[in-house]
């Protein structure tokens, strides 16, 4: 599985931000994608999206 536009430079940037062992700082893939700001934080009730936000950036 690949994500379009994610290339070697993108991966190197992520590694430079979190370090080689940095991925272990996250308890789950969901937390990691939220930290990358790839996962929206939608509040859904009754099948309707009440509001959409992107997660805030957190320093690790």
C-alpha positions as CSV (number, residue, x, y, z in Angstrom):
1,X,0.0,0.0,0.0
2,X,1.4,3.4,-0.9
3,X,0.2,7.0,-0.6
4,X,0.6,9.2,-3.7
5,X,3.1,12.0,-3.4
6,X,4.9,10.3,-0.4
7,X,8.4,9.9,-1.7
8,X,11.9,9.5,-0.2
9,X,12.2,13.2,0.8
10,X,8.9,12.9,2.7
11,X,10.0,9.9,4.6
12,X,13.4,11.4,5.4
13,X,11.6,14.5,6.7
14,X,9.4,12.4,9.0
15,X,12.4,10.5,10.3
16,X,14.3,13.7,10.9
17,X,11.3,14.9,13.0
18,X,10.8,11.8,15.1
19,X,14.1,10.0,14.9
20,X,14.7,6.4,13.9
21,X,13.1,5.0,17.1
22,X,10.5,7.8,17.4
23,X,7.7,5.7,16.0
24,X,7.7,3.9,19.3
25,X,6.6,7.1,21.0
26,X,3.1,6.5,19.6
27,X,0.8,3.9,21.1
28,X,-1.0,3.3,17.8
29,X,-1.1,4.1,14.1
30,X,-4.1,6.3,14.7
31,X,-2.0,8.5,17.1
32,X,0.8,8.6,14.5
33,X,-1.4,9.7,11.7
34,X,-3.1,12.3,13.9
35,X,0.4,13.7,14.8
36,X,1.2,13.8,11.0
37,X,-2.2,15.7,10.6
38,X,-3.4,13.1,8.1
39,X,-6.4,12.0,10.2
40,X,-9.3,14.4,10.7
41,X,-11.1,14.5,14.0
42,X,-14.7,14.3,12.9
43,X,-17.5,14.2,15.5
44,X,-20.3,12.1,14.1
45,X,-23.7,11.4,15.6
46,X,-26.5,9.6,14.0
47,X,-24.6,9.3,10.8
48,X,-24.2,13.1,10.4
49,X,-20.9,14.9,10.7
50,X,-21.4,17.5,13.5
51,X,-18.1,19.2,12.9
52,X,-14.7,18.5,11.4
53,X,-11.3,19.5,12.8
54,X,-7.7,18.6,12.2
55,X,-5.8,17.5,15.4
56,X,-3.6,20.1,17.0
57,X,0.1,19.7,16.6
58,X,1.8,18.2,19.7
59,X,5.5,18.4,20.5
60,X,7.0,15.0,21.1
